[in-house]
Amino acid sequence: MISNVGDDRPADRSLTAQRQDLSVFLDNWHGVAATLIDRHLTIVSSTPLGAALFPTMHPGSNVVREVFLGWETGNRAICAEDASGQVIAALQALIAIDDEDDEFRRIVGELSTLSRRFSTAWAHGAEPLHPSGHLRTEHPEIGEISLTYQLLSLANKPHDVLIVWQARDDRSDSALQRLVSR
């Protein structure tokens, strides 16, 4: 389970406590692949199946960095090719809300320097952000999986998003069941 991600300032203690409560819930939500991300697209917590499905994505990992820098290092477990457009769309939508945020500046600056794919995608602008869709991922143990996803906003946690995945076909469902039973 994740402990604190983010600030420990007094104003953030309530949010931190809420995230810890949700992390406990996710730890006990077996058989469902889900991940909670914060406003900077950093993993807060995952269900056991969500963690097994994306083994490189652990609490504290940033989705943008994993999608673009993981690709550069040969780590394709996060389905970078399929996800990159939606990750750029999410990042640009969040920056539009708060373009003075230093963490967003760090992410964009770092990735603009380290990833040609990011620089190109960022310069071309975002595609529309879709609250649901599908993608493929190459899992190191069970091979290629085709998934659908749904982005769920949380009522009392603005900008935190719960991503829930499910198998898109029978072969992918069988593969996910193997991850559940291991």
Residue pairs with C-beta under 8 A, 6 or more apart in sequence:
1 20
1 23
1 24
1 27
1 45
2 19
2 20
2 23
2 43
2 44
2 45
2 59
2 60
3 20
4 16
4 19
4 20
5 19
5 38
5 42
5 43
5 44
5 59
5 60
6 12
6 15
6 16
6 19
6 38
8 16
15 157
18 156
18 157
19 36
19 38
19 44
19 45
19 157
19 160
22 36
22 44
22 45
22 154
22 157
23 36
23 44
23 45
26 34
26 36
26 45
26 46
26 47
26 50
27 45
27 47
27 48
29 47
30 47
30 48
30 49
30 180
31 49
31 180
32 47
32 49
32 50
32 164
33 47
33 49
33 50
33 53
33 147
33 164
33 165
33 166
33 176
34 46
34 47
34 49
34 50
34 162
34 163
34 164
34 165
35 43
35 45
35 46
35 47
35 50
35 54
35 57
35 162
35 163
36 43
36 44
36 45
36 46
36 160
36 161
36 162
36 163
37 43
37 44
37 63
37 160
37 161
37 163
38 44
38 159
38 160
39 94
39 158
39 159
39 160
40 62
40 94
40 101
40 103
40 104
40 107
41 62
41 63
41 64
41 87
41 90
41 91
41 94
41 107
42 60
42 61
42 62
42 63
43 57
43 58
43 59
43 60
43 61
43 62
43 63
44 59
44 160
45 59
46 54
46 57
46 58
46 59
49 176
49 179
49 180
50 165
51 57
51 58
52 179
52 180
52 182
53 137
53 139
53 145
53 165
53 176
53 179
54 77
54 78
54 137
55 77
55 139
55 140
56 66
56 70
56 75
56 77
56 78
57 63
57 66
57 77
57 78
62 107
63 78
63 87
64 87
64 91
64 107
64 111
64 118
65 107
65 110
65 111
66 75
66 78
66 80
67 78
67 80
67 83
67 84
67 87
68 80
68 84
68 87
68 111
68 114
68 115
68 117
68 118
69 111
69 114
69 115
70 76
70 77
70 78
70 80
71 80
71 81
71 84
71 115
71 117
72 114
72 115
72 117
76 137
76 138
77 137
77 138
77 139
77 140
78 137
79 135
79 136
79 137
79 138
82 135
82 136
82 137
83 135
84 117
84 121
85 121
85 126
85 127
86 127
86 129
86 130
86 133
88 118
88 121
88 122
88 126
88 127
89 126
89 127
89 128
89 129
89 130
90 129
91 104
91 107
91 108
91 126
92 125
92 126
93 126
93 129
94 104
94 159
95 101
95 104
95 108
97 159
98 104
108 122
111 118
111 119
111 122
112 118
112 119
112 122
131 150
131 151
132 148
132 149
132 150
132 151
133 148
133 149
134 146
134 147
134 148
134 149
134 168
135 146
135 147
135 149
136 144
136 145
136 146
136 147
137 144
137 145
137 147
138 144
138 145
139 145
139 175
139 179
141 178
141 179
142 175
142 176
142 178
142 179
143 175
145 167
145 172
145 175
145 176
146 167
146 168
146 169
146 171
146 172
147 165
147 166
147 167
147 168
147 172
148 165
148 166
148 167
148 168
149 163
149 164
149 165
150 163
150 164
151 161
151 162
151 163
152 161
152 162
152 163
152 164
153 160
153 161
154 160
154 161
154 162
166 176
167 173
167 175
167 176
